Amino acid sequence: MEKLKSLADLEKVRAETQAKLDLRARDGSPEAVVQVRVAMATCGIASGARPVMDFFVDELDKRGISAVVTQTGCMGYCYAEPTVEVQLPGQEPVVYGFVDRKRADEIIEKYIRNGELVEGIIPVNYEKID
Amino acid sequence: MHLLVCGGTSCRASESALIAESLKRELEEKGLGNEVQVVMTGCFGLCEQGPVVKVMPDNTFYVKVRPEDAAVIVAEHVIKGRPVQRLLYVNPATGEHVSGSGQMGSFRKQIRIALRNCGFINPENIDEYIAREGYAAIGKCVSELSSADVIDIMKRSGLRGRGGAGFPTGLKWEIASKNQADQKYVVCNADEGDPGAFMDRSVLEGDPHSVLEAMAICGYAIGASKGLIYIRAEYPLAIQRLKIAIAQARDYGLLGNNILGSDFSFDIDLRYGAGAFVCGEETALIHSMEGMRGEPTNKPPFPAESGFMGRPSNVNNVETFASVPVIINRGWEWFSSIGTEKSKGTKVFALAGKINNVGLIEVPMGITLREIIFEIGGGIKNGKKFKAVQTGGPSGGCLTEHHLDTPIDFDNLVAVGSMMGSGGMIVMDEDDCMVSIAKFFLEFTVEESCGKCAPCRIGNKRIYELLTHITKGNGTLADLDRLRNMCNVIKDTSLCGLGQTSPNPVLSTMENFMDEYLAHVTEKRCPAGSCRDLMKYTIIEEKCVGCTACARGCPVNAISGERKEPHFIDQEKCIKCGACFERCKFGAVLIN
């Protein structure tokens, strides 16, 4: 990586990353993809988030759905681990709780393919600051 | 179109499953079964307004919905597109019905500041942190602000230490900045030890860069070029993510020499702890980092004067650091507008115990316990009755239903005999015996006492023995006096915070639940029915049909009786395992 030697360098990284993330999330953009974020803190991993993440990576690829699957930290819903956030291009992210392989399969087939919500949604219950 | 029906425990209890069914039936009847989906969701954190139904995509929120309202929702909203006015949420401030969740103002009780990135970014990718204003705060510091400015912002923000004691962070930084030395240190206390607290781990695992950035800001403010994170080896994932984060920050030159082209240099290393509770105390932590025994020493000298390697050191907790970059970016005015007069900002709590929504929450200071437990937390498990909540872990105390409406902040919690601590909240229901709870915490303290000073080493052990004595039914009224006296002596004479606060669970349960102590001592009875030695199993003769199920299940052959005749339990032999109670199909086994 290049060293960031000034505020301008930092701003460049910020703007580029932000632009990349925005393109991914925007409906109709050439880079638009389904984004799946799996909560992979200790709590999530202990409840089985790793095989669920592997399942999403393998199955989305096999089923020909262009998607980015990443790990993230704890979303705070420890009672509902493993938790997974799915964001379809142009839409607000949706968090699903208690995701095992069966529910992951349902999320792929119903929500990701057809935009049909499935059981297990955890509504956002906090204010963001940005 | 989607109709989201809250399936949280509290809404389920008020028939939300029936509402979902009614909605589905109505939709089927109107031939809309395929176009509109009804989905059960998790808790909305609006339990007091439950059951709630949210209509997507227009975000209309219906509250206090009854199963019979399904018809009108389908007929009016789904078919005609007109929201049902009477079911809308009423803004308590204006008295107006509001339709969208966007107009509901701050109906949500939580604001995420320290947890702002947790669950949003990939913690192993520095670019994602930078995309969310990451490292902009240290950039602002080195380019626009003097170290005195930074300290001034921190002081005005009103941020207080989130590790437990609540010391003003800006003041701490100021003291460290004034002490001159060839080398100063910034130390991050990641030795999270309270049973039931896991917010620091979550921050480090979900957003490690926010802590690194804040440590650099602190270094800039106090004139330190080295940072150390003291983290317990029990947190391997947090350690791994920190290592990745430090390496990435070094690659970008955000740690190291001449950060962002300035003449400020700062770097961070990790130090591992073996997971001792006492090492959360700053002097013990510093000794442990120096390679010595993790034992506290008398203050003064405070670490700000003579800390790591005898140099001025500033020790802050993970959550405190995580709040710092936002304060620099958004200004102290914004931060100090949240919270109460003397406790500003938000606090992360780890909800655990007998509560439905176990998890991490971040709420503004001044929120009440009732809002936390019965709204965000979704209430008590299995519909049991709330009894108490322990805040501050083994150093804190319990709060009861009398305290449910007390605004929570540092000072109010101390005033009611507990403390903020690191933010663990262990919720207890009617089945929890408060004497046993006190015993549980004392067992923890006895194990974690470093043994340096006598009151803590010997005194806590004696308290634990007395509590065991009482829960076995051997206590006397004189023991209760002895217990209280001993607690006060330990509080007054212990060397460090561990011993000075360890009797708190006992004193606070004695204060709030004296009746339970008395029942154990005078009636040899445990009102919650949890002290095994005080239980007595008997068979009600009239109800016993002589099926012999209990006798066959008794592991110690304590039950005798002829077939089809009432059975008896030999109290001498009974080990109180409860097997007979579970096996009896006729409710003939009685527990006292």
Interface residues (C-beta under 8 A of the other chain):
Chain A: M1 E2 K3 L4 K5 S6 L7 D9 L10 V13 R14 T17 Q18 L21 R37 A39 A41 T42 C43 I45 T70 Q71 T72 G73 C74 M75 G76 Y77 C78 Y79 A80 T83 E85 G97 E116 L117 V118 E119 G120 I121 I122 P123 V124 N125 Y126 E127 K128 I129 D130
Chain B: H2 L4 C6 G7 Q37 V39 M40 T41 G42 C43 F44 G45 L46 K54 M56 S106 R108 K109 Q110 I111 R112 I113 L115 R116 N117 C118 G119 F120 I121 N122 P123 E124 N125 D127 E128 I130 A131 R132 E133 G134 Y135 A136 G139 S143 F198 R201 S202 V203 E205 G206 D207 Y235 L237 A238 Q248 D251 Y252 G253 L254 L260 G261 V326 R330 N356 N357 V358 G359 L360 I361 E362 I376
